[in-house]
């Protein structure tokens, strides 16, 4: 069980601290018309993709666990950790070289904030997770880690729902703040957006490098073990 938590928690953190999704949420919540509704539907779109991923690939992992021993689960998890470690290190290198992040949404998404409708906000949230390779690997890795732990179906479902909730916890906190203290939230959201936009490159390099090295070392250790 300790191994499960040490594998699971970094996946939650890596999914939660993606600067671009926080920036987009803050901009939506700052919209003068139905900002809260747009923020809620944005996160609903993200949640929908992750639940579909969990439903589809959860069944695949269950099939693997029913037809093989634990070594096959370990190989799947280790491979996914290796993939995400390499992808994050590549992202850090690309950011250091001032190259575009392939997981970043198109620039036009940020310019359409003022005119975006709540329905389109759902679609943007859906697409943001659906087209981002690193977010896919984070989620698939979480599913693999849960499957490897052999928690049983009810606990596995609960663990995955906890992953989805915590992976979006920072966005949920912004939405709650906008609802509870709307006056103060506007100033905070504007400041947060400006700061994240200004330091986005440095944050991406740091986050990608730290998590990339962690997952790479973790994968190598698992393969060697």
C-alpha positions as a Markdown table, in Angstrom:
| # | Residue | x | y | z |
|---|---|---|---|---|
| 1 | Unk | 0.0 | 0.0 | 0.0 |
| 2 | Unk | 2.8 | 2.5 | 0.7 |
| 3 | Unk | 4.1 | 1.8 | -2.8 |
| 4 | Unk | 0.6 | 2.6 | -4.2 |
| 5 | Unk | 0.5 | 6.0 | -2.6 |
| 6 | Unk | 4.1 | 6.9 | -3.7 |
| 7 | Unk | 3.1 | 6.0 | -7.2 |
| 8 | Unk | -0.4 | 7.6 | -7.1 |
| 9 | Unk | 0.2 | 11.0 | -5.5 |
| 10 | Unk | 2.8 | 12.3 | -8.0 |
| 11 | Unk | 0.3 | 11.5 | -10.8 |
| 12 | Unk | -2.3 | 13.6 | -9.0 |
| 13 | Unk | 0.1 | 16.5 | -8.5 |
| 14 | Unk | 1.3 | 16.3 | -12.1 |
| 15 | Unk | -2.2 | 16.5 | -13.4 |
| 16 | Unk | -3.2 | 19.3 | -11.1 |
| 17 | Unk | -0.5 | 21.8 | -11.5 |
| 18 | Unk | -0.7 | 22.4 | -15.3 |
| 19 | Unk | -0.4 | 26.2 | -15.6 |
| 20 | Unk | -2.4 | 26.5 | -18.8 |
| 21 | Unk | -5.6 | 24.9 | -17.5 |
| 22 | Unk | -5.4 | 27.2 | -14.4 |
| 23 | Unk | -4.9 | 30.3 | -16.6 |
| 24 | Unk | -7.8 | 29.3 | -18.8 |
| 25 | Unk | -10.1 | 28.7 | -15.8 |
| 26 | Unk | -9.1 | 32.1 | -14.2 |
| 27 | Unk | -9.9 | 33.9 | -17.5 |
| 28 | Unk | -13.2 | 32.2 | -17.8 |
| 29 | Unk | -14.2 | 33.0 | -14.2 |
| 30 | Unk | -13.3 | 36.6 | -14.8 |
| 31 | Unk | -15.7 | 36.8 | -17.8 |
| 32 | Unk | -18.3 | 39.5 | -17.2 |
| 33 | Unk | -21.1 | 37.3 | -18.4 |
| 34 | Unk | -21.8 | 33.9 | -16.7 |
| 35 | Unk | -18.2 | 33.4 | -15.7 |
| 36 | Unk | -19.0 | 30.9 | -13.0 |
| 37 | Unk | -21.2 | 28.8 | -15.3 |
| 38 | Unk | -18.4 | 28.8 | -17.9 |
| 39 | Unk | -15.9 | 27.7 | -15.3 |
| 40 | Unk | -18.1 | 24.9 | -14.1 |
| 41 | Unk | -18.8 | 23.6 | -17.6 |
| 42 | Unk | -15.1 | 23.9 | -18.5 |
| 43 | Unk | -14.2 | 21.6 | -15.6 |
| 44 | Unk | -17.2 | 19.4 | -16.5 |
| 45 | Unk | -15.7 | 18.9 | -20.0 |
| 46 | Unk | -12.4 | 17.8 | -18.5 |
| 47 | Unk | -14.1 | 15.5 | -16.1 |
| 48 | Unk | -16.1 | 13.9 | -18.8 |
| 49 | Unk | -13.0 | 12.9 | -20.8 |
| 50 | Unk | -11.3 | 11.4 | -17.7 |
| 51 | Unk | -14.4 | 9.4 | -16.7 |
| 52 | Unk | -14.6 | 8.0 | -20.3 |
| 53 | Unk | -10.9 | 7.1 | -20.0 |
| 54 | Unk | -11.4 | 5.5 | -16.7 |
| 55 | Unk | -14.4 | 3.5 | -17.9 |
| 56 | Unk | -12.8 | 2.3 | -21.1 |
| 57 | Unk | -9.2 | 1.6 | -19.9 |
| 58 | Unk | -10.3 | 0.5 | -16.5 |
| 59 | Unk | -12.0 | -2.5 | -18.2 |
| 60 | Unk | -8.9 | -3.2 | -20.1 |
| 61 | Unk | -6.8 | -3.2 | -16.9 |
| 62 | Unk | -9.4 | -5.5 | -15.2 |
| 63 | Unk | -9.0 | -7.9 | -18.2 |
| 64 | Unk | -5.2 | -7.9 | -17.8 |
| 65 | Unk | -5.5 | -8.6 | -14.1 |
| 66 | Unk | -7.8 | -11.5 | -14.7 |
| 67 | Unk | -5.6 | -13.1 | -17.3 |
| 68 | Unk | -2.1 | -12.6 | -16.1 |
| 69 | Unk | 0.1 | -12.3 | -13.0 |
| 70 | Unk | 1.2 | -9.2 | -11.2 |
| 71 | Unk | 4.4 | -9.0 | -13.3 |
| 72 | Unk | 2.4 | -8.0 | -16.3 |
| 73 | Unk | 0.7 | -5.2 | -14.4 |
| 74 | Unk | 4.1 | -4.1 | -13.2 |
| 75 | Unk | 5.5 | -4.0 | -16.7 |
| 76 | Unk | 2.5 | -1.9 | -17.9 |
| 77 | Unk | 2.9 | 0.6 | -15.1 |
| 78 | Unk | 6.7 | 0.8 | -15.4 |
| 79 | Unk | 6.4 | 1.4 | -19.2 |
| 80 | Unk | 3.8 | 4.2 | -18.7 |
| 81 | Unk | 6.1 | 5.8 | -16.0 |
| 82 | Unk | 9.0 | 5.6 | -18.5 |
| 83 | Unk | 6.9 | 7.2 | -21.3 |
| 84 | Unk | 5.7 | 10.0 | -19.2 |
| 85 | Unk | 9.1 | 10.7 | -17.7 |
| 86 | Unk | 10.6 | 10.9 | -21.2 |
| 87 | Unk | 7.7 | 13.1 | -22.4 |
| 88 | Unk | 8.1 | 15.5 | -19.5 |
| 89 | Unk | 11.9 | 15.8 | -20.1 |
| 90 | Unk | 11.3 | 16.5 | -23.7 |
| 91 | Unk | 8.8 | 19.2 | -22.7 |
| 92 | Unk | 11.4 | 20.8 | -20.4 |
| 93 | Unk | 13.9 | 20.8 | -23.2 |
| 94 | Unk | 11.5 | 22.3 | -25.7 |
| 95 | Unk | 10.5 | 25.0 | -23.3 |
| 96 | Unk | 14.2 | 25.7 | -22.6 |
| 97 | Unk | 14.7 | 26.1 | -26.3 |
| 98 | Unk | 11.7 | 28.4 | -26.5 |
| 99 | Unk | 9.8 | 25.9 | -28.6 |
| 100 | Unk | 6.0 | 25.5 | -28.4 |
| 101 | Unk | 4.5 | 22.9 | -26.1 |
| 102 | Unk | 2.5 | 20.4 | -28.2 |
| 103 | Unk | 0.0 | 20.0 | -25.2 |
| 104 | Unk | -0.7 | 23.7 | -25.0 |
| 105 | Unk | -4.0 | 24.8 | -26.5 |
| 106 | Unk | -4.0 | 26.9 | -29.7 |
| 107 | Unk | -3.4 | 30.7 | -29.0 |
| 108 | Unk | -6.9 | 31.5 | -30.4 |
| 109 | Unk | -8.5 | 29.7 | -27.4 |
| 110 | Unk | -7.2 | 32.4 | -25.1 |
| 111 | Unk | -8.5 | 35.2 | -27.4 |
| 112 | Unk | -12.0 | 33.8 | -27.5 |
| 113 | Unk | -12.6 | 34.1 | -23.7 |
| 114 | Unk | -14.8 | 37.2 | -23.9 |
| 115 | Unk | -17.1 | 35.6 | -26.6 |
| 116 | Unk | -17.1 | 32.0 | -25.5 |
| 117 | Unk | -20.4 | 30.5 | -24.6 |
| 118 | Unk | -21.0 | 28.0 | -21.7 |
| 119 | Unk | -21.5 | 25.2 | -24.1 |
| 120 | Unk | -18.2 | 26.0 | -25.9 |
| 121 | Unk | -16.5 | 26.2 | -22.5 |
| 122 | Unk | -17.5 | 22.6 | -22.0 |
| 123 | Unk | -16.1 | 21.7 | -25.4 |
| 124 | Unk | -12.8 | 23.5 | -24.7 |
| 125 | Unk | -12.4 | 21.6 | -21.4 |
| 126 | Unk | -13.2 | 18.3 | -23.1 |
| 127 | Unk | -10.7 | 19.0 | -25.9 |
| 128 | Unk | -8.0 | 20.3 | -23.6 |
| 129 | Unk | -7.8 | 16.9 | -21.9 |
| 130 | Unk | -8.6 | 14.8 | -25.0 |
| 131 | Unk | -5.8 | 16.2 | -27.2 |
| 132 | Unk | -3.0 | 16.5 | -24.5 |
| 133 | Unk | -0.7 | 13.4 | -24.7 |
| 134 | Unk | 0.8 | 14.1 | -21.3 |
| 135 | Unk | -2.6 | 14.3 | -19.6 |
| 136 | Unk | -3.5 | 11.0 | -21.3 |
| 137 | Unk | -0.5 | 9.3 | -19.9 |
| 138 | Unk | -1.0 | 10.7 | -16.4 |
| 139 | Unk | -4.6 | 9.3 | -16.4 |
| 140 | Unk | -3.6 | 5.9 | -17.9 |
| 141 | Unk | -0.8 | 5.7 | -15.4 |
| 142 | Unk | -3.2 | 6.3 | -12.6 |
| 143 | Unk | -5.5 | 3.6 | -13.9 |
| 144 | Unk | -2.5 | 1.2 | -14.2 |
| 145 | Unk | -1.3 | 2.0 | -10.7 |
| 146 | Unk | -4.8 | 1.3 | -9.3 |
| 147 | Unk | -5.1 | -1.9 | -11.2 |
| 148 | Unk | -1.7 | -3.1 | -10.0 |
| 149 | Unk | -2.7 | -2.4 | -6.4 |
| 150 | Unk | -5.6 | -4.9 | -6.9 |
| 151 | Unk | -7.9 | -3.0 | -4.6 |
| 152 | Unk | -11.1 | -4.6 | -5.8 |
| 153 | Unk | -13.7 | -3.1 | -8.0 |
| 154 | Unk | -15.5 | -0.7 | -5.5 |
| 155 | Unk | -12.2 | 0.6 | -4.1 |
| 156 | Unk | -10.6 | 0.9 | -7.5 |
| 157 | Unk | -13.6 | 3.0 | -8.7 |
| 158 | Unk | -13.3 | 5.2 | -5.6 |
| 159 | Unk | -9.6 | 5.6 | -6.1 |
| 160 | Unk | -10.0 | 6.7 | -9.7 |
| 161 | Unk | -12.8 | 9.2 | -8.7 |
| 162 | Unk | -10.4 | 10.6 | -6.1 |
| 163 | Unk | -7.7 | 10.9 | -8.7 |
| 164 | Unk | -10.2 | 12.8 | -11.0 |
| 165 | Unk | -11.3 | 15.1 | -8.2 |
| 166 | Unk | -7.8 | 15.9 | -6.9 |
| 167 | Unk | -6.4 | 16.3 | -10.4 |
| 168 | Unk | -8.8 | 19.2 | -10.9 |
| 169 | Unk | -8.7 | 20.4 | -7.3 |
| 170 | Unk | -6.9 | 23.7 | -8.0 |
| 171 | Unk | -9.5 | 24.6 | -10.6 |
| 172 | Unk | -12.3 | 23.7 | -8.2 |
| 173 | Unk | -10.8 | 25.9 | -5.6 |
| 174 | Unk | -10.8 | 28.9 | -8.0 |
| 175 | Unk | -14.5 | 28.2 | -8.8 |
| 176 | Unk | -15.5 | 28.0 | -5.2 |
| 177 | Unk | -13.6 | 31.2 | -4.4 |
| 178 | Unk | -15.4 | 32.9 | -7.3 |
| 179 | Unk | -18.7 | 31.8 | -5.9 |
| 180 | Unk | -18.1 | 32.5 | -2.2 |
| 181 | Unk | -16.2 | 35.8 | -2.4 |
| 182 | Unk | -16.8 | 37.2 | -5.9 |
| 183 | Unk | -15.5 | 40.6 | -5.1 |
| 184 | Unk | -12.1 | 39.5 | -3.7 |
| 185 | Unk | -11.9 | 36.7 | -6.3 |
| 186 | Unk | -11.7 | 39.1 | -9.3 |
| 187 | Unk | -8.5 | 40.7 | -8.0 |
| 188 | Unk | -7.0 | 37.4 | -7.0 |
| 189 | Unk | -7.9 | 35.8 | -10.4 |
| 190 | Unk | -6.4 | 38.7 | -12.4 |
| 191 | Unk | -3.2 | 38.6 | -10.3 |
| 192 | Unk | -2.9 | 34.9 | -10.7 |
| 193 | Unk | -3.5 | 35.0 | -14.4 |
| 194 | Unk | -0.9 | 37.7 | -14.9 |
| 195 | Unk | 1.7 | 35.9 | -12.7 |
| 196 | Unk | 1.2 | 32.5 | -14.4 |
| 197 | Unk | 1.3 | 34.0 | -17.8 |
| 198 | Unk | 4.5 | 35.9 | -17.0 |
| 199 | Unk | 6.2 | 32.8 | -15.5 |
| 200 | Unk | 4.6 | 30.1 | -17.5 |
| 201 | Unk | 7.8 | 29.1 | -19.3 |
| 202 | Unk | 9.9 | 28.9 | -16.1 |
| 203 | Unk | 7.1 | 26.9 | -14.4 |
| 204 | Unk | 6.8 | 24.5 | -17.3 |
| 205 | Unk | 10.6 | 23.9 | -17.3 |
| 206 | Unk | 10.7 | 23.4 | -13.6 |
| 207 | Unk | 7.6 | 21.2 | -13.3 |
| 208 | Unk | 8.5 | 19.1 | -16.3 |
| 209 | Unk | 12.1 | 18.6 | -15.3 |
| 210 | Unk | 11.3 | 17.6 | -11.7 |
| 211 | Unk | 8.5 | 15.3 | -12.5 |
| 212 | Unk | 10.2 | 13.9 | -15.6 |
| 213 | Unk | 13.3 | 12.9 | -13.6 |
| 214 | Unk | 11.1 | 11.5 | -10.8 |
| 215 | Unk | 9.1 | 9.3 | -13.2 |
| 216 | Unk | 12.1 | 8.3 | -15.2 |
| 217 | Unk | 14.1 | 7.1 | -12.1 |
| 218 | Unk | 10.9 | 5.4 | -10.7 |
| 219 | Unk | 10.5 | 3.5 | -14.0 |
| 220 | Unk | 14.1 | 2.4 | -14.2 |
| 221 | Unk | 14.0 | 1.2 | -10.5 |
| 222 | Unk | 10.9 | -0.8 | -11.2 |
| 223 | Unk | 12.4 | -2.4 | -14.3 |
| 224 | Unk | 15.6 | -3.3 | -12.4 |
| 225 | Unk | 13.6 | -4.7 | -9.5 |
